Amino acid sequence: MARPKPTAFEKTKTVAENRRARFEYFIDDVYEAGIALTGTEVKSLRFGEGSIAEAYAEVKDSQVWLVNANVPEYNFGNRFNHVPKRPRKLLLHEREIAKLTGAVERKGMTLVPLSIYFNGKGRAKVELALAKGKNNADKRATVKERDWKRDQARIMREHN
């Protein structure tokens, strides 16, 4: 018997969210990855600063890296402050890295970060998705479906 999979991760404080990713990509699998941060990066994220709008993840030398994520410098940091857009290592199990590598190389999929958050233990985590890009027709269909659901809710509200 297969082990039951958790449907959602335990998120206590969401710092950054990539809302555009769900519009641009078909989300296939979602993974929770730890992120290797320095002290001032953690402090900056705890203040709610950070952006993953242009970020992506890539596999290099059997390690997963978060590239182009912006964690601004900590305001009260001194000369030991961090570089805002440095590549950050994501912490995953070897089996998960092997799955991601195979999917990216063979199936032409992309690794997209969906959100950065702190879990119940106070650890910074990244919600990483294995995704496939949508074409323009798929994006139009998504907008059409979203508009129809909004109209449907409005019609139901008016009649009740």
N, C-alpha and C positions, 0 to 999 in steps of 0.2 A: 504494500500500500504506500502510495506517495505521501510525502510529508506536506501538510498544508502550507501554502505560501501566504505571507502577510500581504494584505492588499495595499495598505498605506503605511508610510513610515511615521514614526513618532516625532512630530515637529512641535517644538514649544515656541520657537521664535524664528520666523522666516526673515532673512536679511535681504536677499535679492532673488528676484523671480524673472525668468525669461518667458514672458507671456507670448511673445512672437513665435516661439519655437513650436507651439501646438498648432499654429496657423500655417507655418512654413513646412512642417514635416508630419509624416505619419509616424506616430510613436509606437514602437514595437515592444521592447522590454525596458523596464526601468530598474536601475541599480542604485543602491545607497553606497557612497564611497566616502571614506574619511579624506581629509585634506591636510597636507603638511604645511603648517603656517608658522611664521615667526611671532614673537610676542606682540609687536606693534600691529601686526595684521589682525590678530585676534581682538585686540582692543578696538581697532577701527571697525571691525565687523560687529562687535557688541554694541557700538553706537548706532548701528543700522546703516552704515555707509557701505557701499560696494555695488558693483554692477556686473552682470554677466550677459548683457544684451548682445555683444559681439563675440562672446567667448565660444570656444569649441574645445573638444578633447581629442588627443591623438595618442597612439600607441607607439613608443620608441623603445627599443631594446628591452622588450617584455616589461615595460612600465607604462603607466597611463599618466599623461600630463594634461593639466588644465591650462590652456593657452589663451591669452588676451583677456583674461578676467581682470577687471579694474578694482583694486582695493586701495582707496586713496590713503595717503600718508596720515598717520596719527597726529592730531593737532598738537598734543603735548609731548610728542616724541622729540628726542634730541638727535645727535649725529648718528645714532644707531637705528634710525628710521629705515623702513623697507622701500624697495622699488615698487611703484604701484602696479605695473603690468608685467611682472616677472612670471615665467611659467611655474606652476605649482604642481607638485606631485600628488596624485590621487592614490589612496590606499585601498586596494582591492585584493581579494584572494587570487592565487595563481590560476585557479580553475576559471574564475570570472574573467580574468585578463585573457586567458586562452580563448574563451568564447567570444569576447569582444574583438580580439585580433582576427579570428576566423571570419566573423561577420563583416568586418570592415574590409578585409582583403578579398574575400570571395563574393559576397553579395552586394558590394558597393554601398554599404550603409555608412551612416555618420554617427559620431558620438556627440550628443548635444547636452549641455548642462541645463536642467530645468529650473533648479533653485539651489540656493545656499541657505542653510538653516542650522540652528543649534538644537540638538536632541535633548531628551530629558536629563541626561548626565552632564550637559553643558559642553558637549563636543561639537565642533563645527563639522558639518556633513554637506556633501553635494549630492543632489538627486540627478543621476546621469542616465540619459535615455539613449537607446539604440534606435535610430530613426532612419527613415527613407524620405527623400525630398519629394514634395508635391509639385505637380506642374500647374500652369495657370488655370486649367479647366477644373482641377480638383479644388483649388483655392476658391474659385467662383462658386462651386457647389457648396463648399463650407459656409461661405457668406450667405448664400441663398437659404440654406438650412437654418442657420442662426437667426436670420430675419424672420423666417416662417415661424420658428418657435416663439420668438418675441411677439409676433402678431397673434399667434394662437393664444398665448397667455393673456394678451390684452382683450381679445374677444371673449374669452372665458370669464375674465373679471367683469366685463360690461354686462354679460348676461346673468351673472349671479348676484 
